[in-house]
Amino acid sequence: MTLLPSLLAQLLHLALMLAVGPLLVGLVRWLKARLMGRQGANPLQPWRDLLKLLRKQPLLAENASVVSLAAPYAALGATAAAAALVPGFTHGMLLAPMADLILIAGLLALARFALALAAMDVGTAFGDLGAAREMSFAAFTEPAFMLAVLAFAMLAGTTNLDAVGSLLQEGMVGLRVTLGLASLALLAVALAENGRLPVDNPATHLELTMVHEAMLLESSGRQLALWEMQGALRLALWLSLLAALFLPFGTAPADAGPLAWLFGLLAWAIKLGLLAVALAILESVIAKMRVFRVPEFLGAALLLALLGAVFLFLSTGLA
């Protein structure tokens, strides 16, 4: 594989991830509004909001430290680095050898850590409350994600996401109970990581319900735009990750040429669209859980991931 096609594919992939993130947020909002009988805002509205916020000067509390200034850039940078490692329309990109699932989990944890630090920096009750809830949920989501990674590593012999996706696309793994259990666990983790129903409600600012939004109440202007972009990019990352693992069809090799890239882009758009529709339907038919019930939900995801790894361990005769 030559360097130039893999480099061009990598740059195009990152640009598309940055562009698609806010569009996916707007699409989910529009679909939810249509399902509820309302007209809904244009799917491009998140991009308009971001551009408007970027032109505004941020306002900081008097006791805010350098953490509040640096955290949005650190979180967005870590999320963008993780998004660059998740294959979208093509595989075999320049950074494919670094696309390790454990590295992706670490980058997402770094972004979460920056958000929690920024929420606690000013010392408001809402910020501390949201940060405490976010980190308590992470105590369940991260082990569940790592157990799912263990299952894929046992199936494919590697934790490299690009290699795992290629094996699944070629059908070398086949249908297994482990894949079903891992998919359910990762779906629950994705909902929690993106602050979606039933774990969190992204459309509320009520004290008893909000988690992610509570950590952004002290942000404004350009800083709020960076946080919103980071959240949108995280949603695109998780949908692309789920598509790469459980809908691996249509992904083109990086050196296959522009025509194959075009078909890969079409397949990627279809997969993201289907997952966005599924997310909108899910959030339209279920209610938010009480905060004290969320650990039970995430604990079930942890158990499913553990069962998937145990079943695979026993079925392959490794015991």
Secondary structure, 3 states (H helix, E strand, C coil): CCHHHHHHHHHHHHHHHHHHHHHHHHHHHHHHHHHCCCCCCCCCHHHHHHHHHHCCCCCCCCCCCHHHHHHHHHHHHHHHHHHHHCCCCEECCCCHHHCEHHHHHHHHHHHHHHHHHHHHHCCCHHHHHHHHHHHHHHHHHHHHHHHHHHHHHHHHCCCEHHHHHHHHHCCCCCCCHHHHHHHHHHHHHHHHHCCCCCCCCCCCCCCCCCCCHHHHCCCCHHHHHHHHHHHHHHHHHHHHHHHHHHCCCCCEECCCCHHHHHHHHHHHHHHHHHHHHHHHHHHHHCCCCCHHHHHHHHHHHHHHHHHHHHHHHHHCCCC
